[in-house]
């Protein structure tokens, strides 16, 4: 494949990202790439600049998108456990920073990932036990053991 064909393929891939990922109309896309310093036309860009623009578009994440979409499959399970355990993303991030010196799930190795999942599972079990204990404070006659209640 010669350079002209590679450039054409890159332009097509960039336009696919524009339409499928961002849903940008052509005029808005031209305005954005001009603001980024790429000019208004993709045809005027050399192959290295097209590759750079494509990489930038692939990395870009819109602000309104939920954090769960940045996780792999195991990370999505961890995200479910985190929500079930009533943890926030900032609490989980603080836990990972404190224990593993890493700020994001994708930076953890397999052993660390398993440890985080196990910790969340234990946390959920402890919360369930506490809930069962507080629900079972009633005596056999239906009254609570708490003298105040």
ChimeraX attribute file (.defattr): number of C-alpha atoms within 10 A of each C-alpha:
attribute: neighborCount
match mode: 1-to-1
recipient: residues
	/A:1	5
	/A:2	6
	/A:3	10
	/A:4	11
	/A:5	11
	/A:6	14
	/A:7	20
	/A:8	15
	/A:9	14
	/A:10	19
	/A:11	21
	/A:12	13
	/A:13	15
	/A:14	20
	/A:15	18
	/A:16	13
	/A:17	16
	/A:18	18
	/A:19	14
	/A:20	10
	/A:21	14
	/A:22	15
	/A:23	12
	/A:24	15
	/A:25	10
	/A:26	12
	/A:27	9
	/A:28	12
	/A:29	18
	/A:30	17
	/A:31	13
	/A:32	15
	/A:33	15
	/A:34	13
	/A:35	11
	/A:36	11
	/A:37	8
	/A:38	18
	/A:39	15
	/A:40	17
	/A:41	12
	/A:42	21
	/A:43	12
	/A:44	11
	/A:45	16
	/A:46	12
	/A:47	20
	/A:48	11
	/A:49	14
	/A:50	23
	/A:51	18
	/A:52	12
	/A:53	20
	/A:54	19
	/A:55	12
	/A:56	11
	/A:57	15
	/A:58	12
	/A:59	9
	/A:60	11
	/A:61	15
	/A:62	9
	/A:63	7
	/A:64	6
	/A:65	9
	/A:66	9
	/A:67	12
	/A:68	15
	/A:69	12
	/A:70	14
	/A:71	15
	/A:72	12
	/A:73	11
	/A:74	14
	/A:75	17
	/A:76	16
	/A:77	14
	/A:78	22
	/A:79	23
	/A:80	14
	/A:81	20
	/A:82	22
	/A:83	14
	/A:84	14
	/A:85	18
	/A:86	14
	/A:87	14
	/A:88	12
	/A:89	15
	/A:90	10
	/A:91	12
	/A:92	18
	/A:93	16
	/A:94	16
	/A:95	15
	/A:96	20
	/A:97	13
	/A:98	11
	/A:99	11
	/A:100	14
	/A:101	13
	/A:102	15
	/A:103	16
	/A:104	15
	/A:105	21
	/A:106	14
	/A:107	13
	/A:108	16
	/A:109	10
	/A:110	10
	/A:111	8
	/A:112	15
	/A:113	18
	/A:114	14
	/A:115	11
	/A:116	22
	/A:117	18
	/A:118	14
	/A:119	14
	/A:120	23
	/A:121	17
	/A:122	13
	/A:123	18
	/A:124	18
	/A:125	13
	/A:126	13
	/A:127	15
	/A:128	13
	/A:129	12
	/A:130	12
	/A:131	11
	/A:132	11
	/A:133	11
	/A:134	10
	/A:135	10
	/A:136	11
	/A:137	13
	/A:138	13
	/A:139	9
	/A:140	7
	/A:141	6
	/A:142	8
	/A:143	11
	/A:144	14
	/A:145	11
	/A:146	8
	/A:147	6
	/A:148	5
	/A:149	6
